[in-house]
Amino acid sequence: MAYVDGFLLAVPKDKMDAYKEMAELGRTVWMEYGALSYVEAKADDVPYGELTSFPRAVQAKDDEVVIFSFITYNDRAHRDEIMAKVMADERMKPGMENMPFDGKRMIFGGFEVFVQA
């Protein structure tokens, strides 16, 4: 069954153009290597919860936007194969060395799909 890499992060509002540029390159590279889909989404209706919430999870500041993104693959082996190629791709190095957000507050992980429509 399908496999998903998910990402949650906070991007400073004044760095959204740089983030979008990085995301568009990511989309190109991941899709070129065989990802099934690549999605970057900006928070629109994500209230700051009393106990938990997307903004709390990434310690979003008032001048930051919460980003939720995900990439889909056929399965975990497919993801591992693609990820190795992406990480070795020279086009990705500048973005990884100069990210327009605080990578320490990024949440990410791989998920095995168990229900899908």
N, C-alpha and C positions, 0 to 999 in steps of 0.2 A: 504494500500500500504506500501511498505518497509520504513524503517527508518534507518538513518545513523548518527553515531557519527563521527565527523571529528576533527582532531588534527593537529596543525602546531606548530613546535618548532625548536629551534636551539640547537644542541649538539656539545660540544667541540670535535674536531677531536681526541684528545687523550683519549676521554671517549667513543668512538664508540663501543668498545668491551663490555664495561659495559652496554651501552644502548641496544645493540643487545641481550645480555643475559636477560635484563629486558623485552625487547619486546617479546622474545621467551617464557618467562614465561607468559606474558600477553596473547599471542596467545593461549597457552595451557589452561589457566584458562577461558578466554572468550569462547573459542570453547567448552570446557567441559560443560559450563553452557548453551550452546545453541545458541551462535552467529552464524549467517549464514556465515560470512567471517570476516577475520581479516587481514589487510594489513599495512605494514610499508614500506615506500619508501624513499630513500635518493635522495636529489636533484642532478640532472645531467645536466639539461638545464633550469636553472632558473636565467635569467639575473637580475642584480640589476637595477631596474627601476628608472627613474628620480623622479617620484612622488609616485608610488606604485609598490610593488612586494612582492613575498614571503619572500626574505631576509629582506626587509625593515619592513615587518609586524611583524617579530619576533626580529628585531634589531640584526640580525646576524652579528657576528664579523668575521674578516678574518680567524680566527682559528676555526670556527664553520661550521657545516654542517646543512643544512635545512632538516628537516624530515616532511613528510606529511603522515599521517596515517588515516585510517578509519576502522570502524567496522559496519557491517550491521546486521539488525534485521528484523523480520517480520513486526513490527509496534512499535509505541511508548510504548505501554503497555508491549510488549515483552522486549524492551530495559530496561525499568524501573525494571522489574523483574530480568533480568540478572545483571544489574548494582548493585542492592542491594546485590545479592549473591557475586559478584566480590569484592565489597567493604568490605564485611564481611569475605572474605577468608583470612586466616592467611598467606598464601603463598605470598600475595600481600603487606603485611605490611612493610617488610624490604625495598622494592623498593620505596614505597611511602614516607618513612622516609628519604631515602638517594638517591634521584634521581640524575642521572649523567648529569643533565642539569638544567638550571635556570627555574623553574616552573612558575615564575612571568611573563616570556615572552612567555609562551605557550598560544596559542589561541585554543579554543575548543568550540564545540557546537553540538546540535542535529538538524538534518534536516529531514524533511518529503519529501520523494521522490515523484515527480509529473510527471516525464518522465523516463521511463526505457526500455531498450532493452535486 
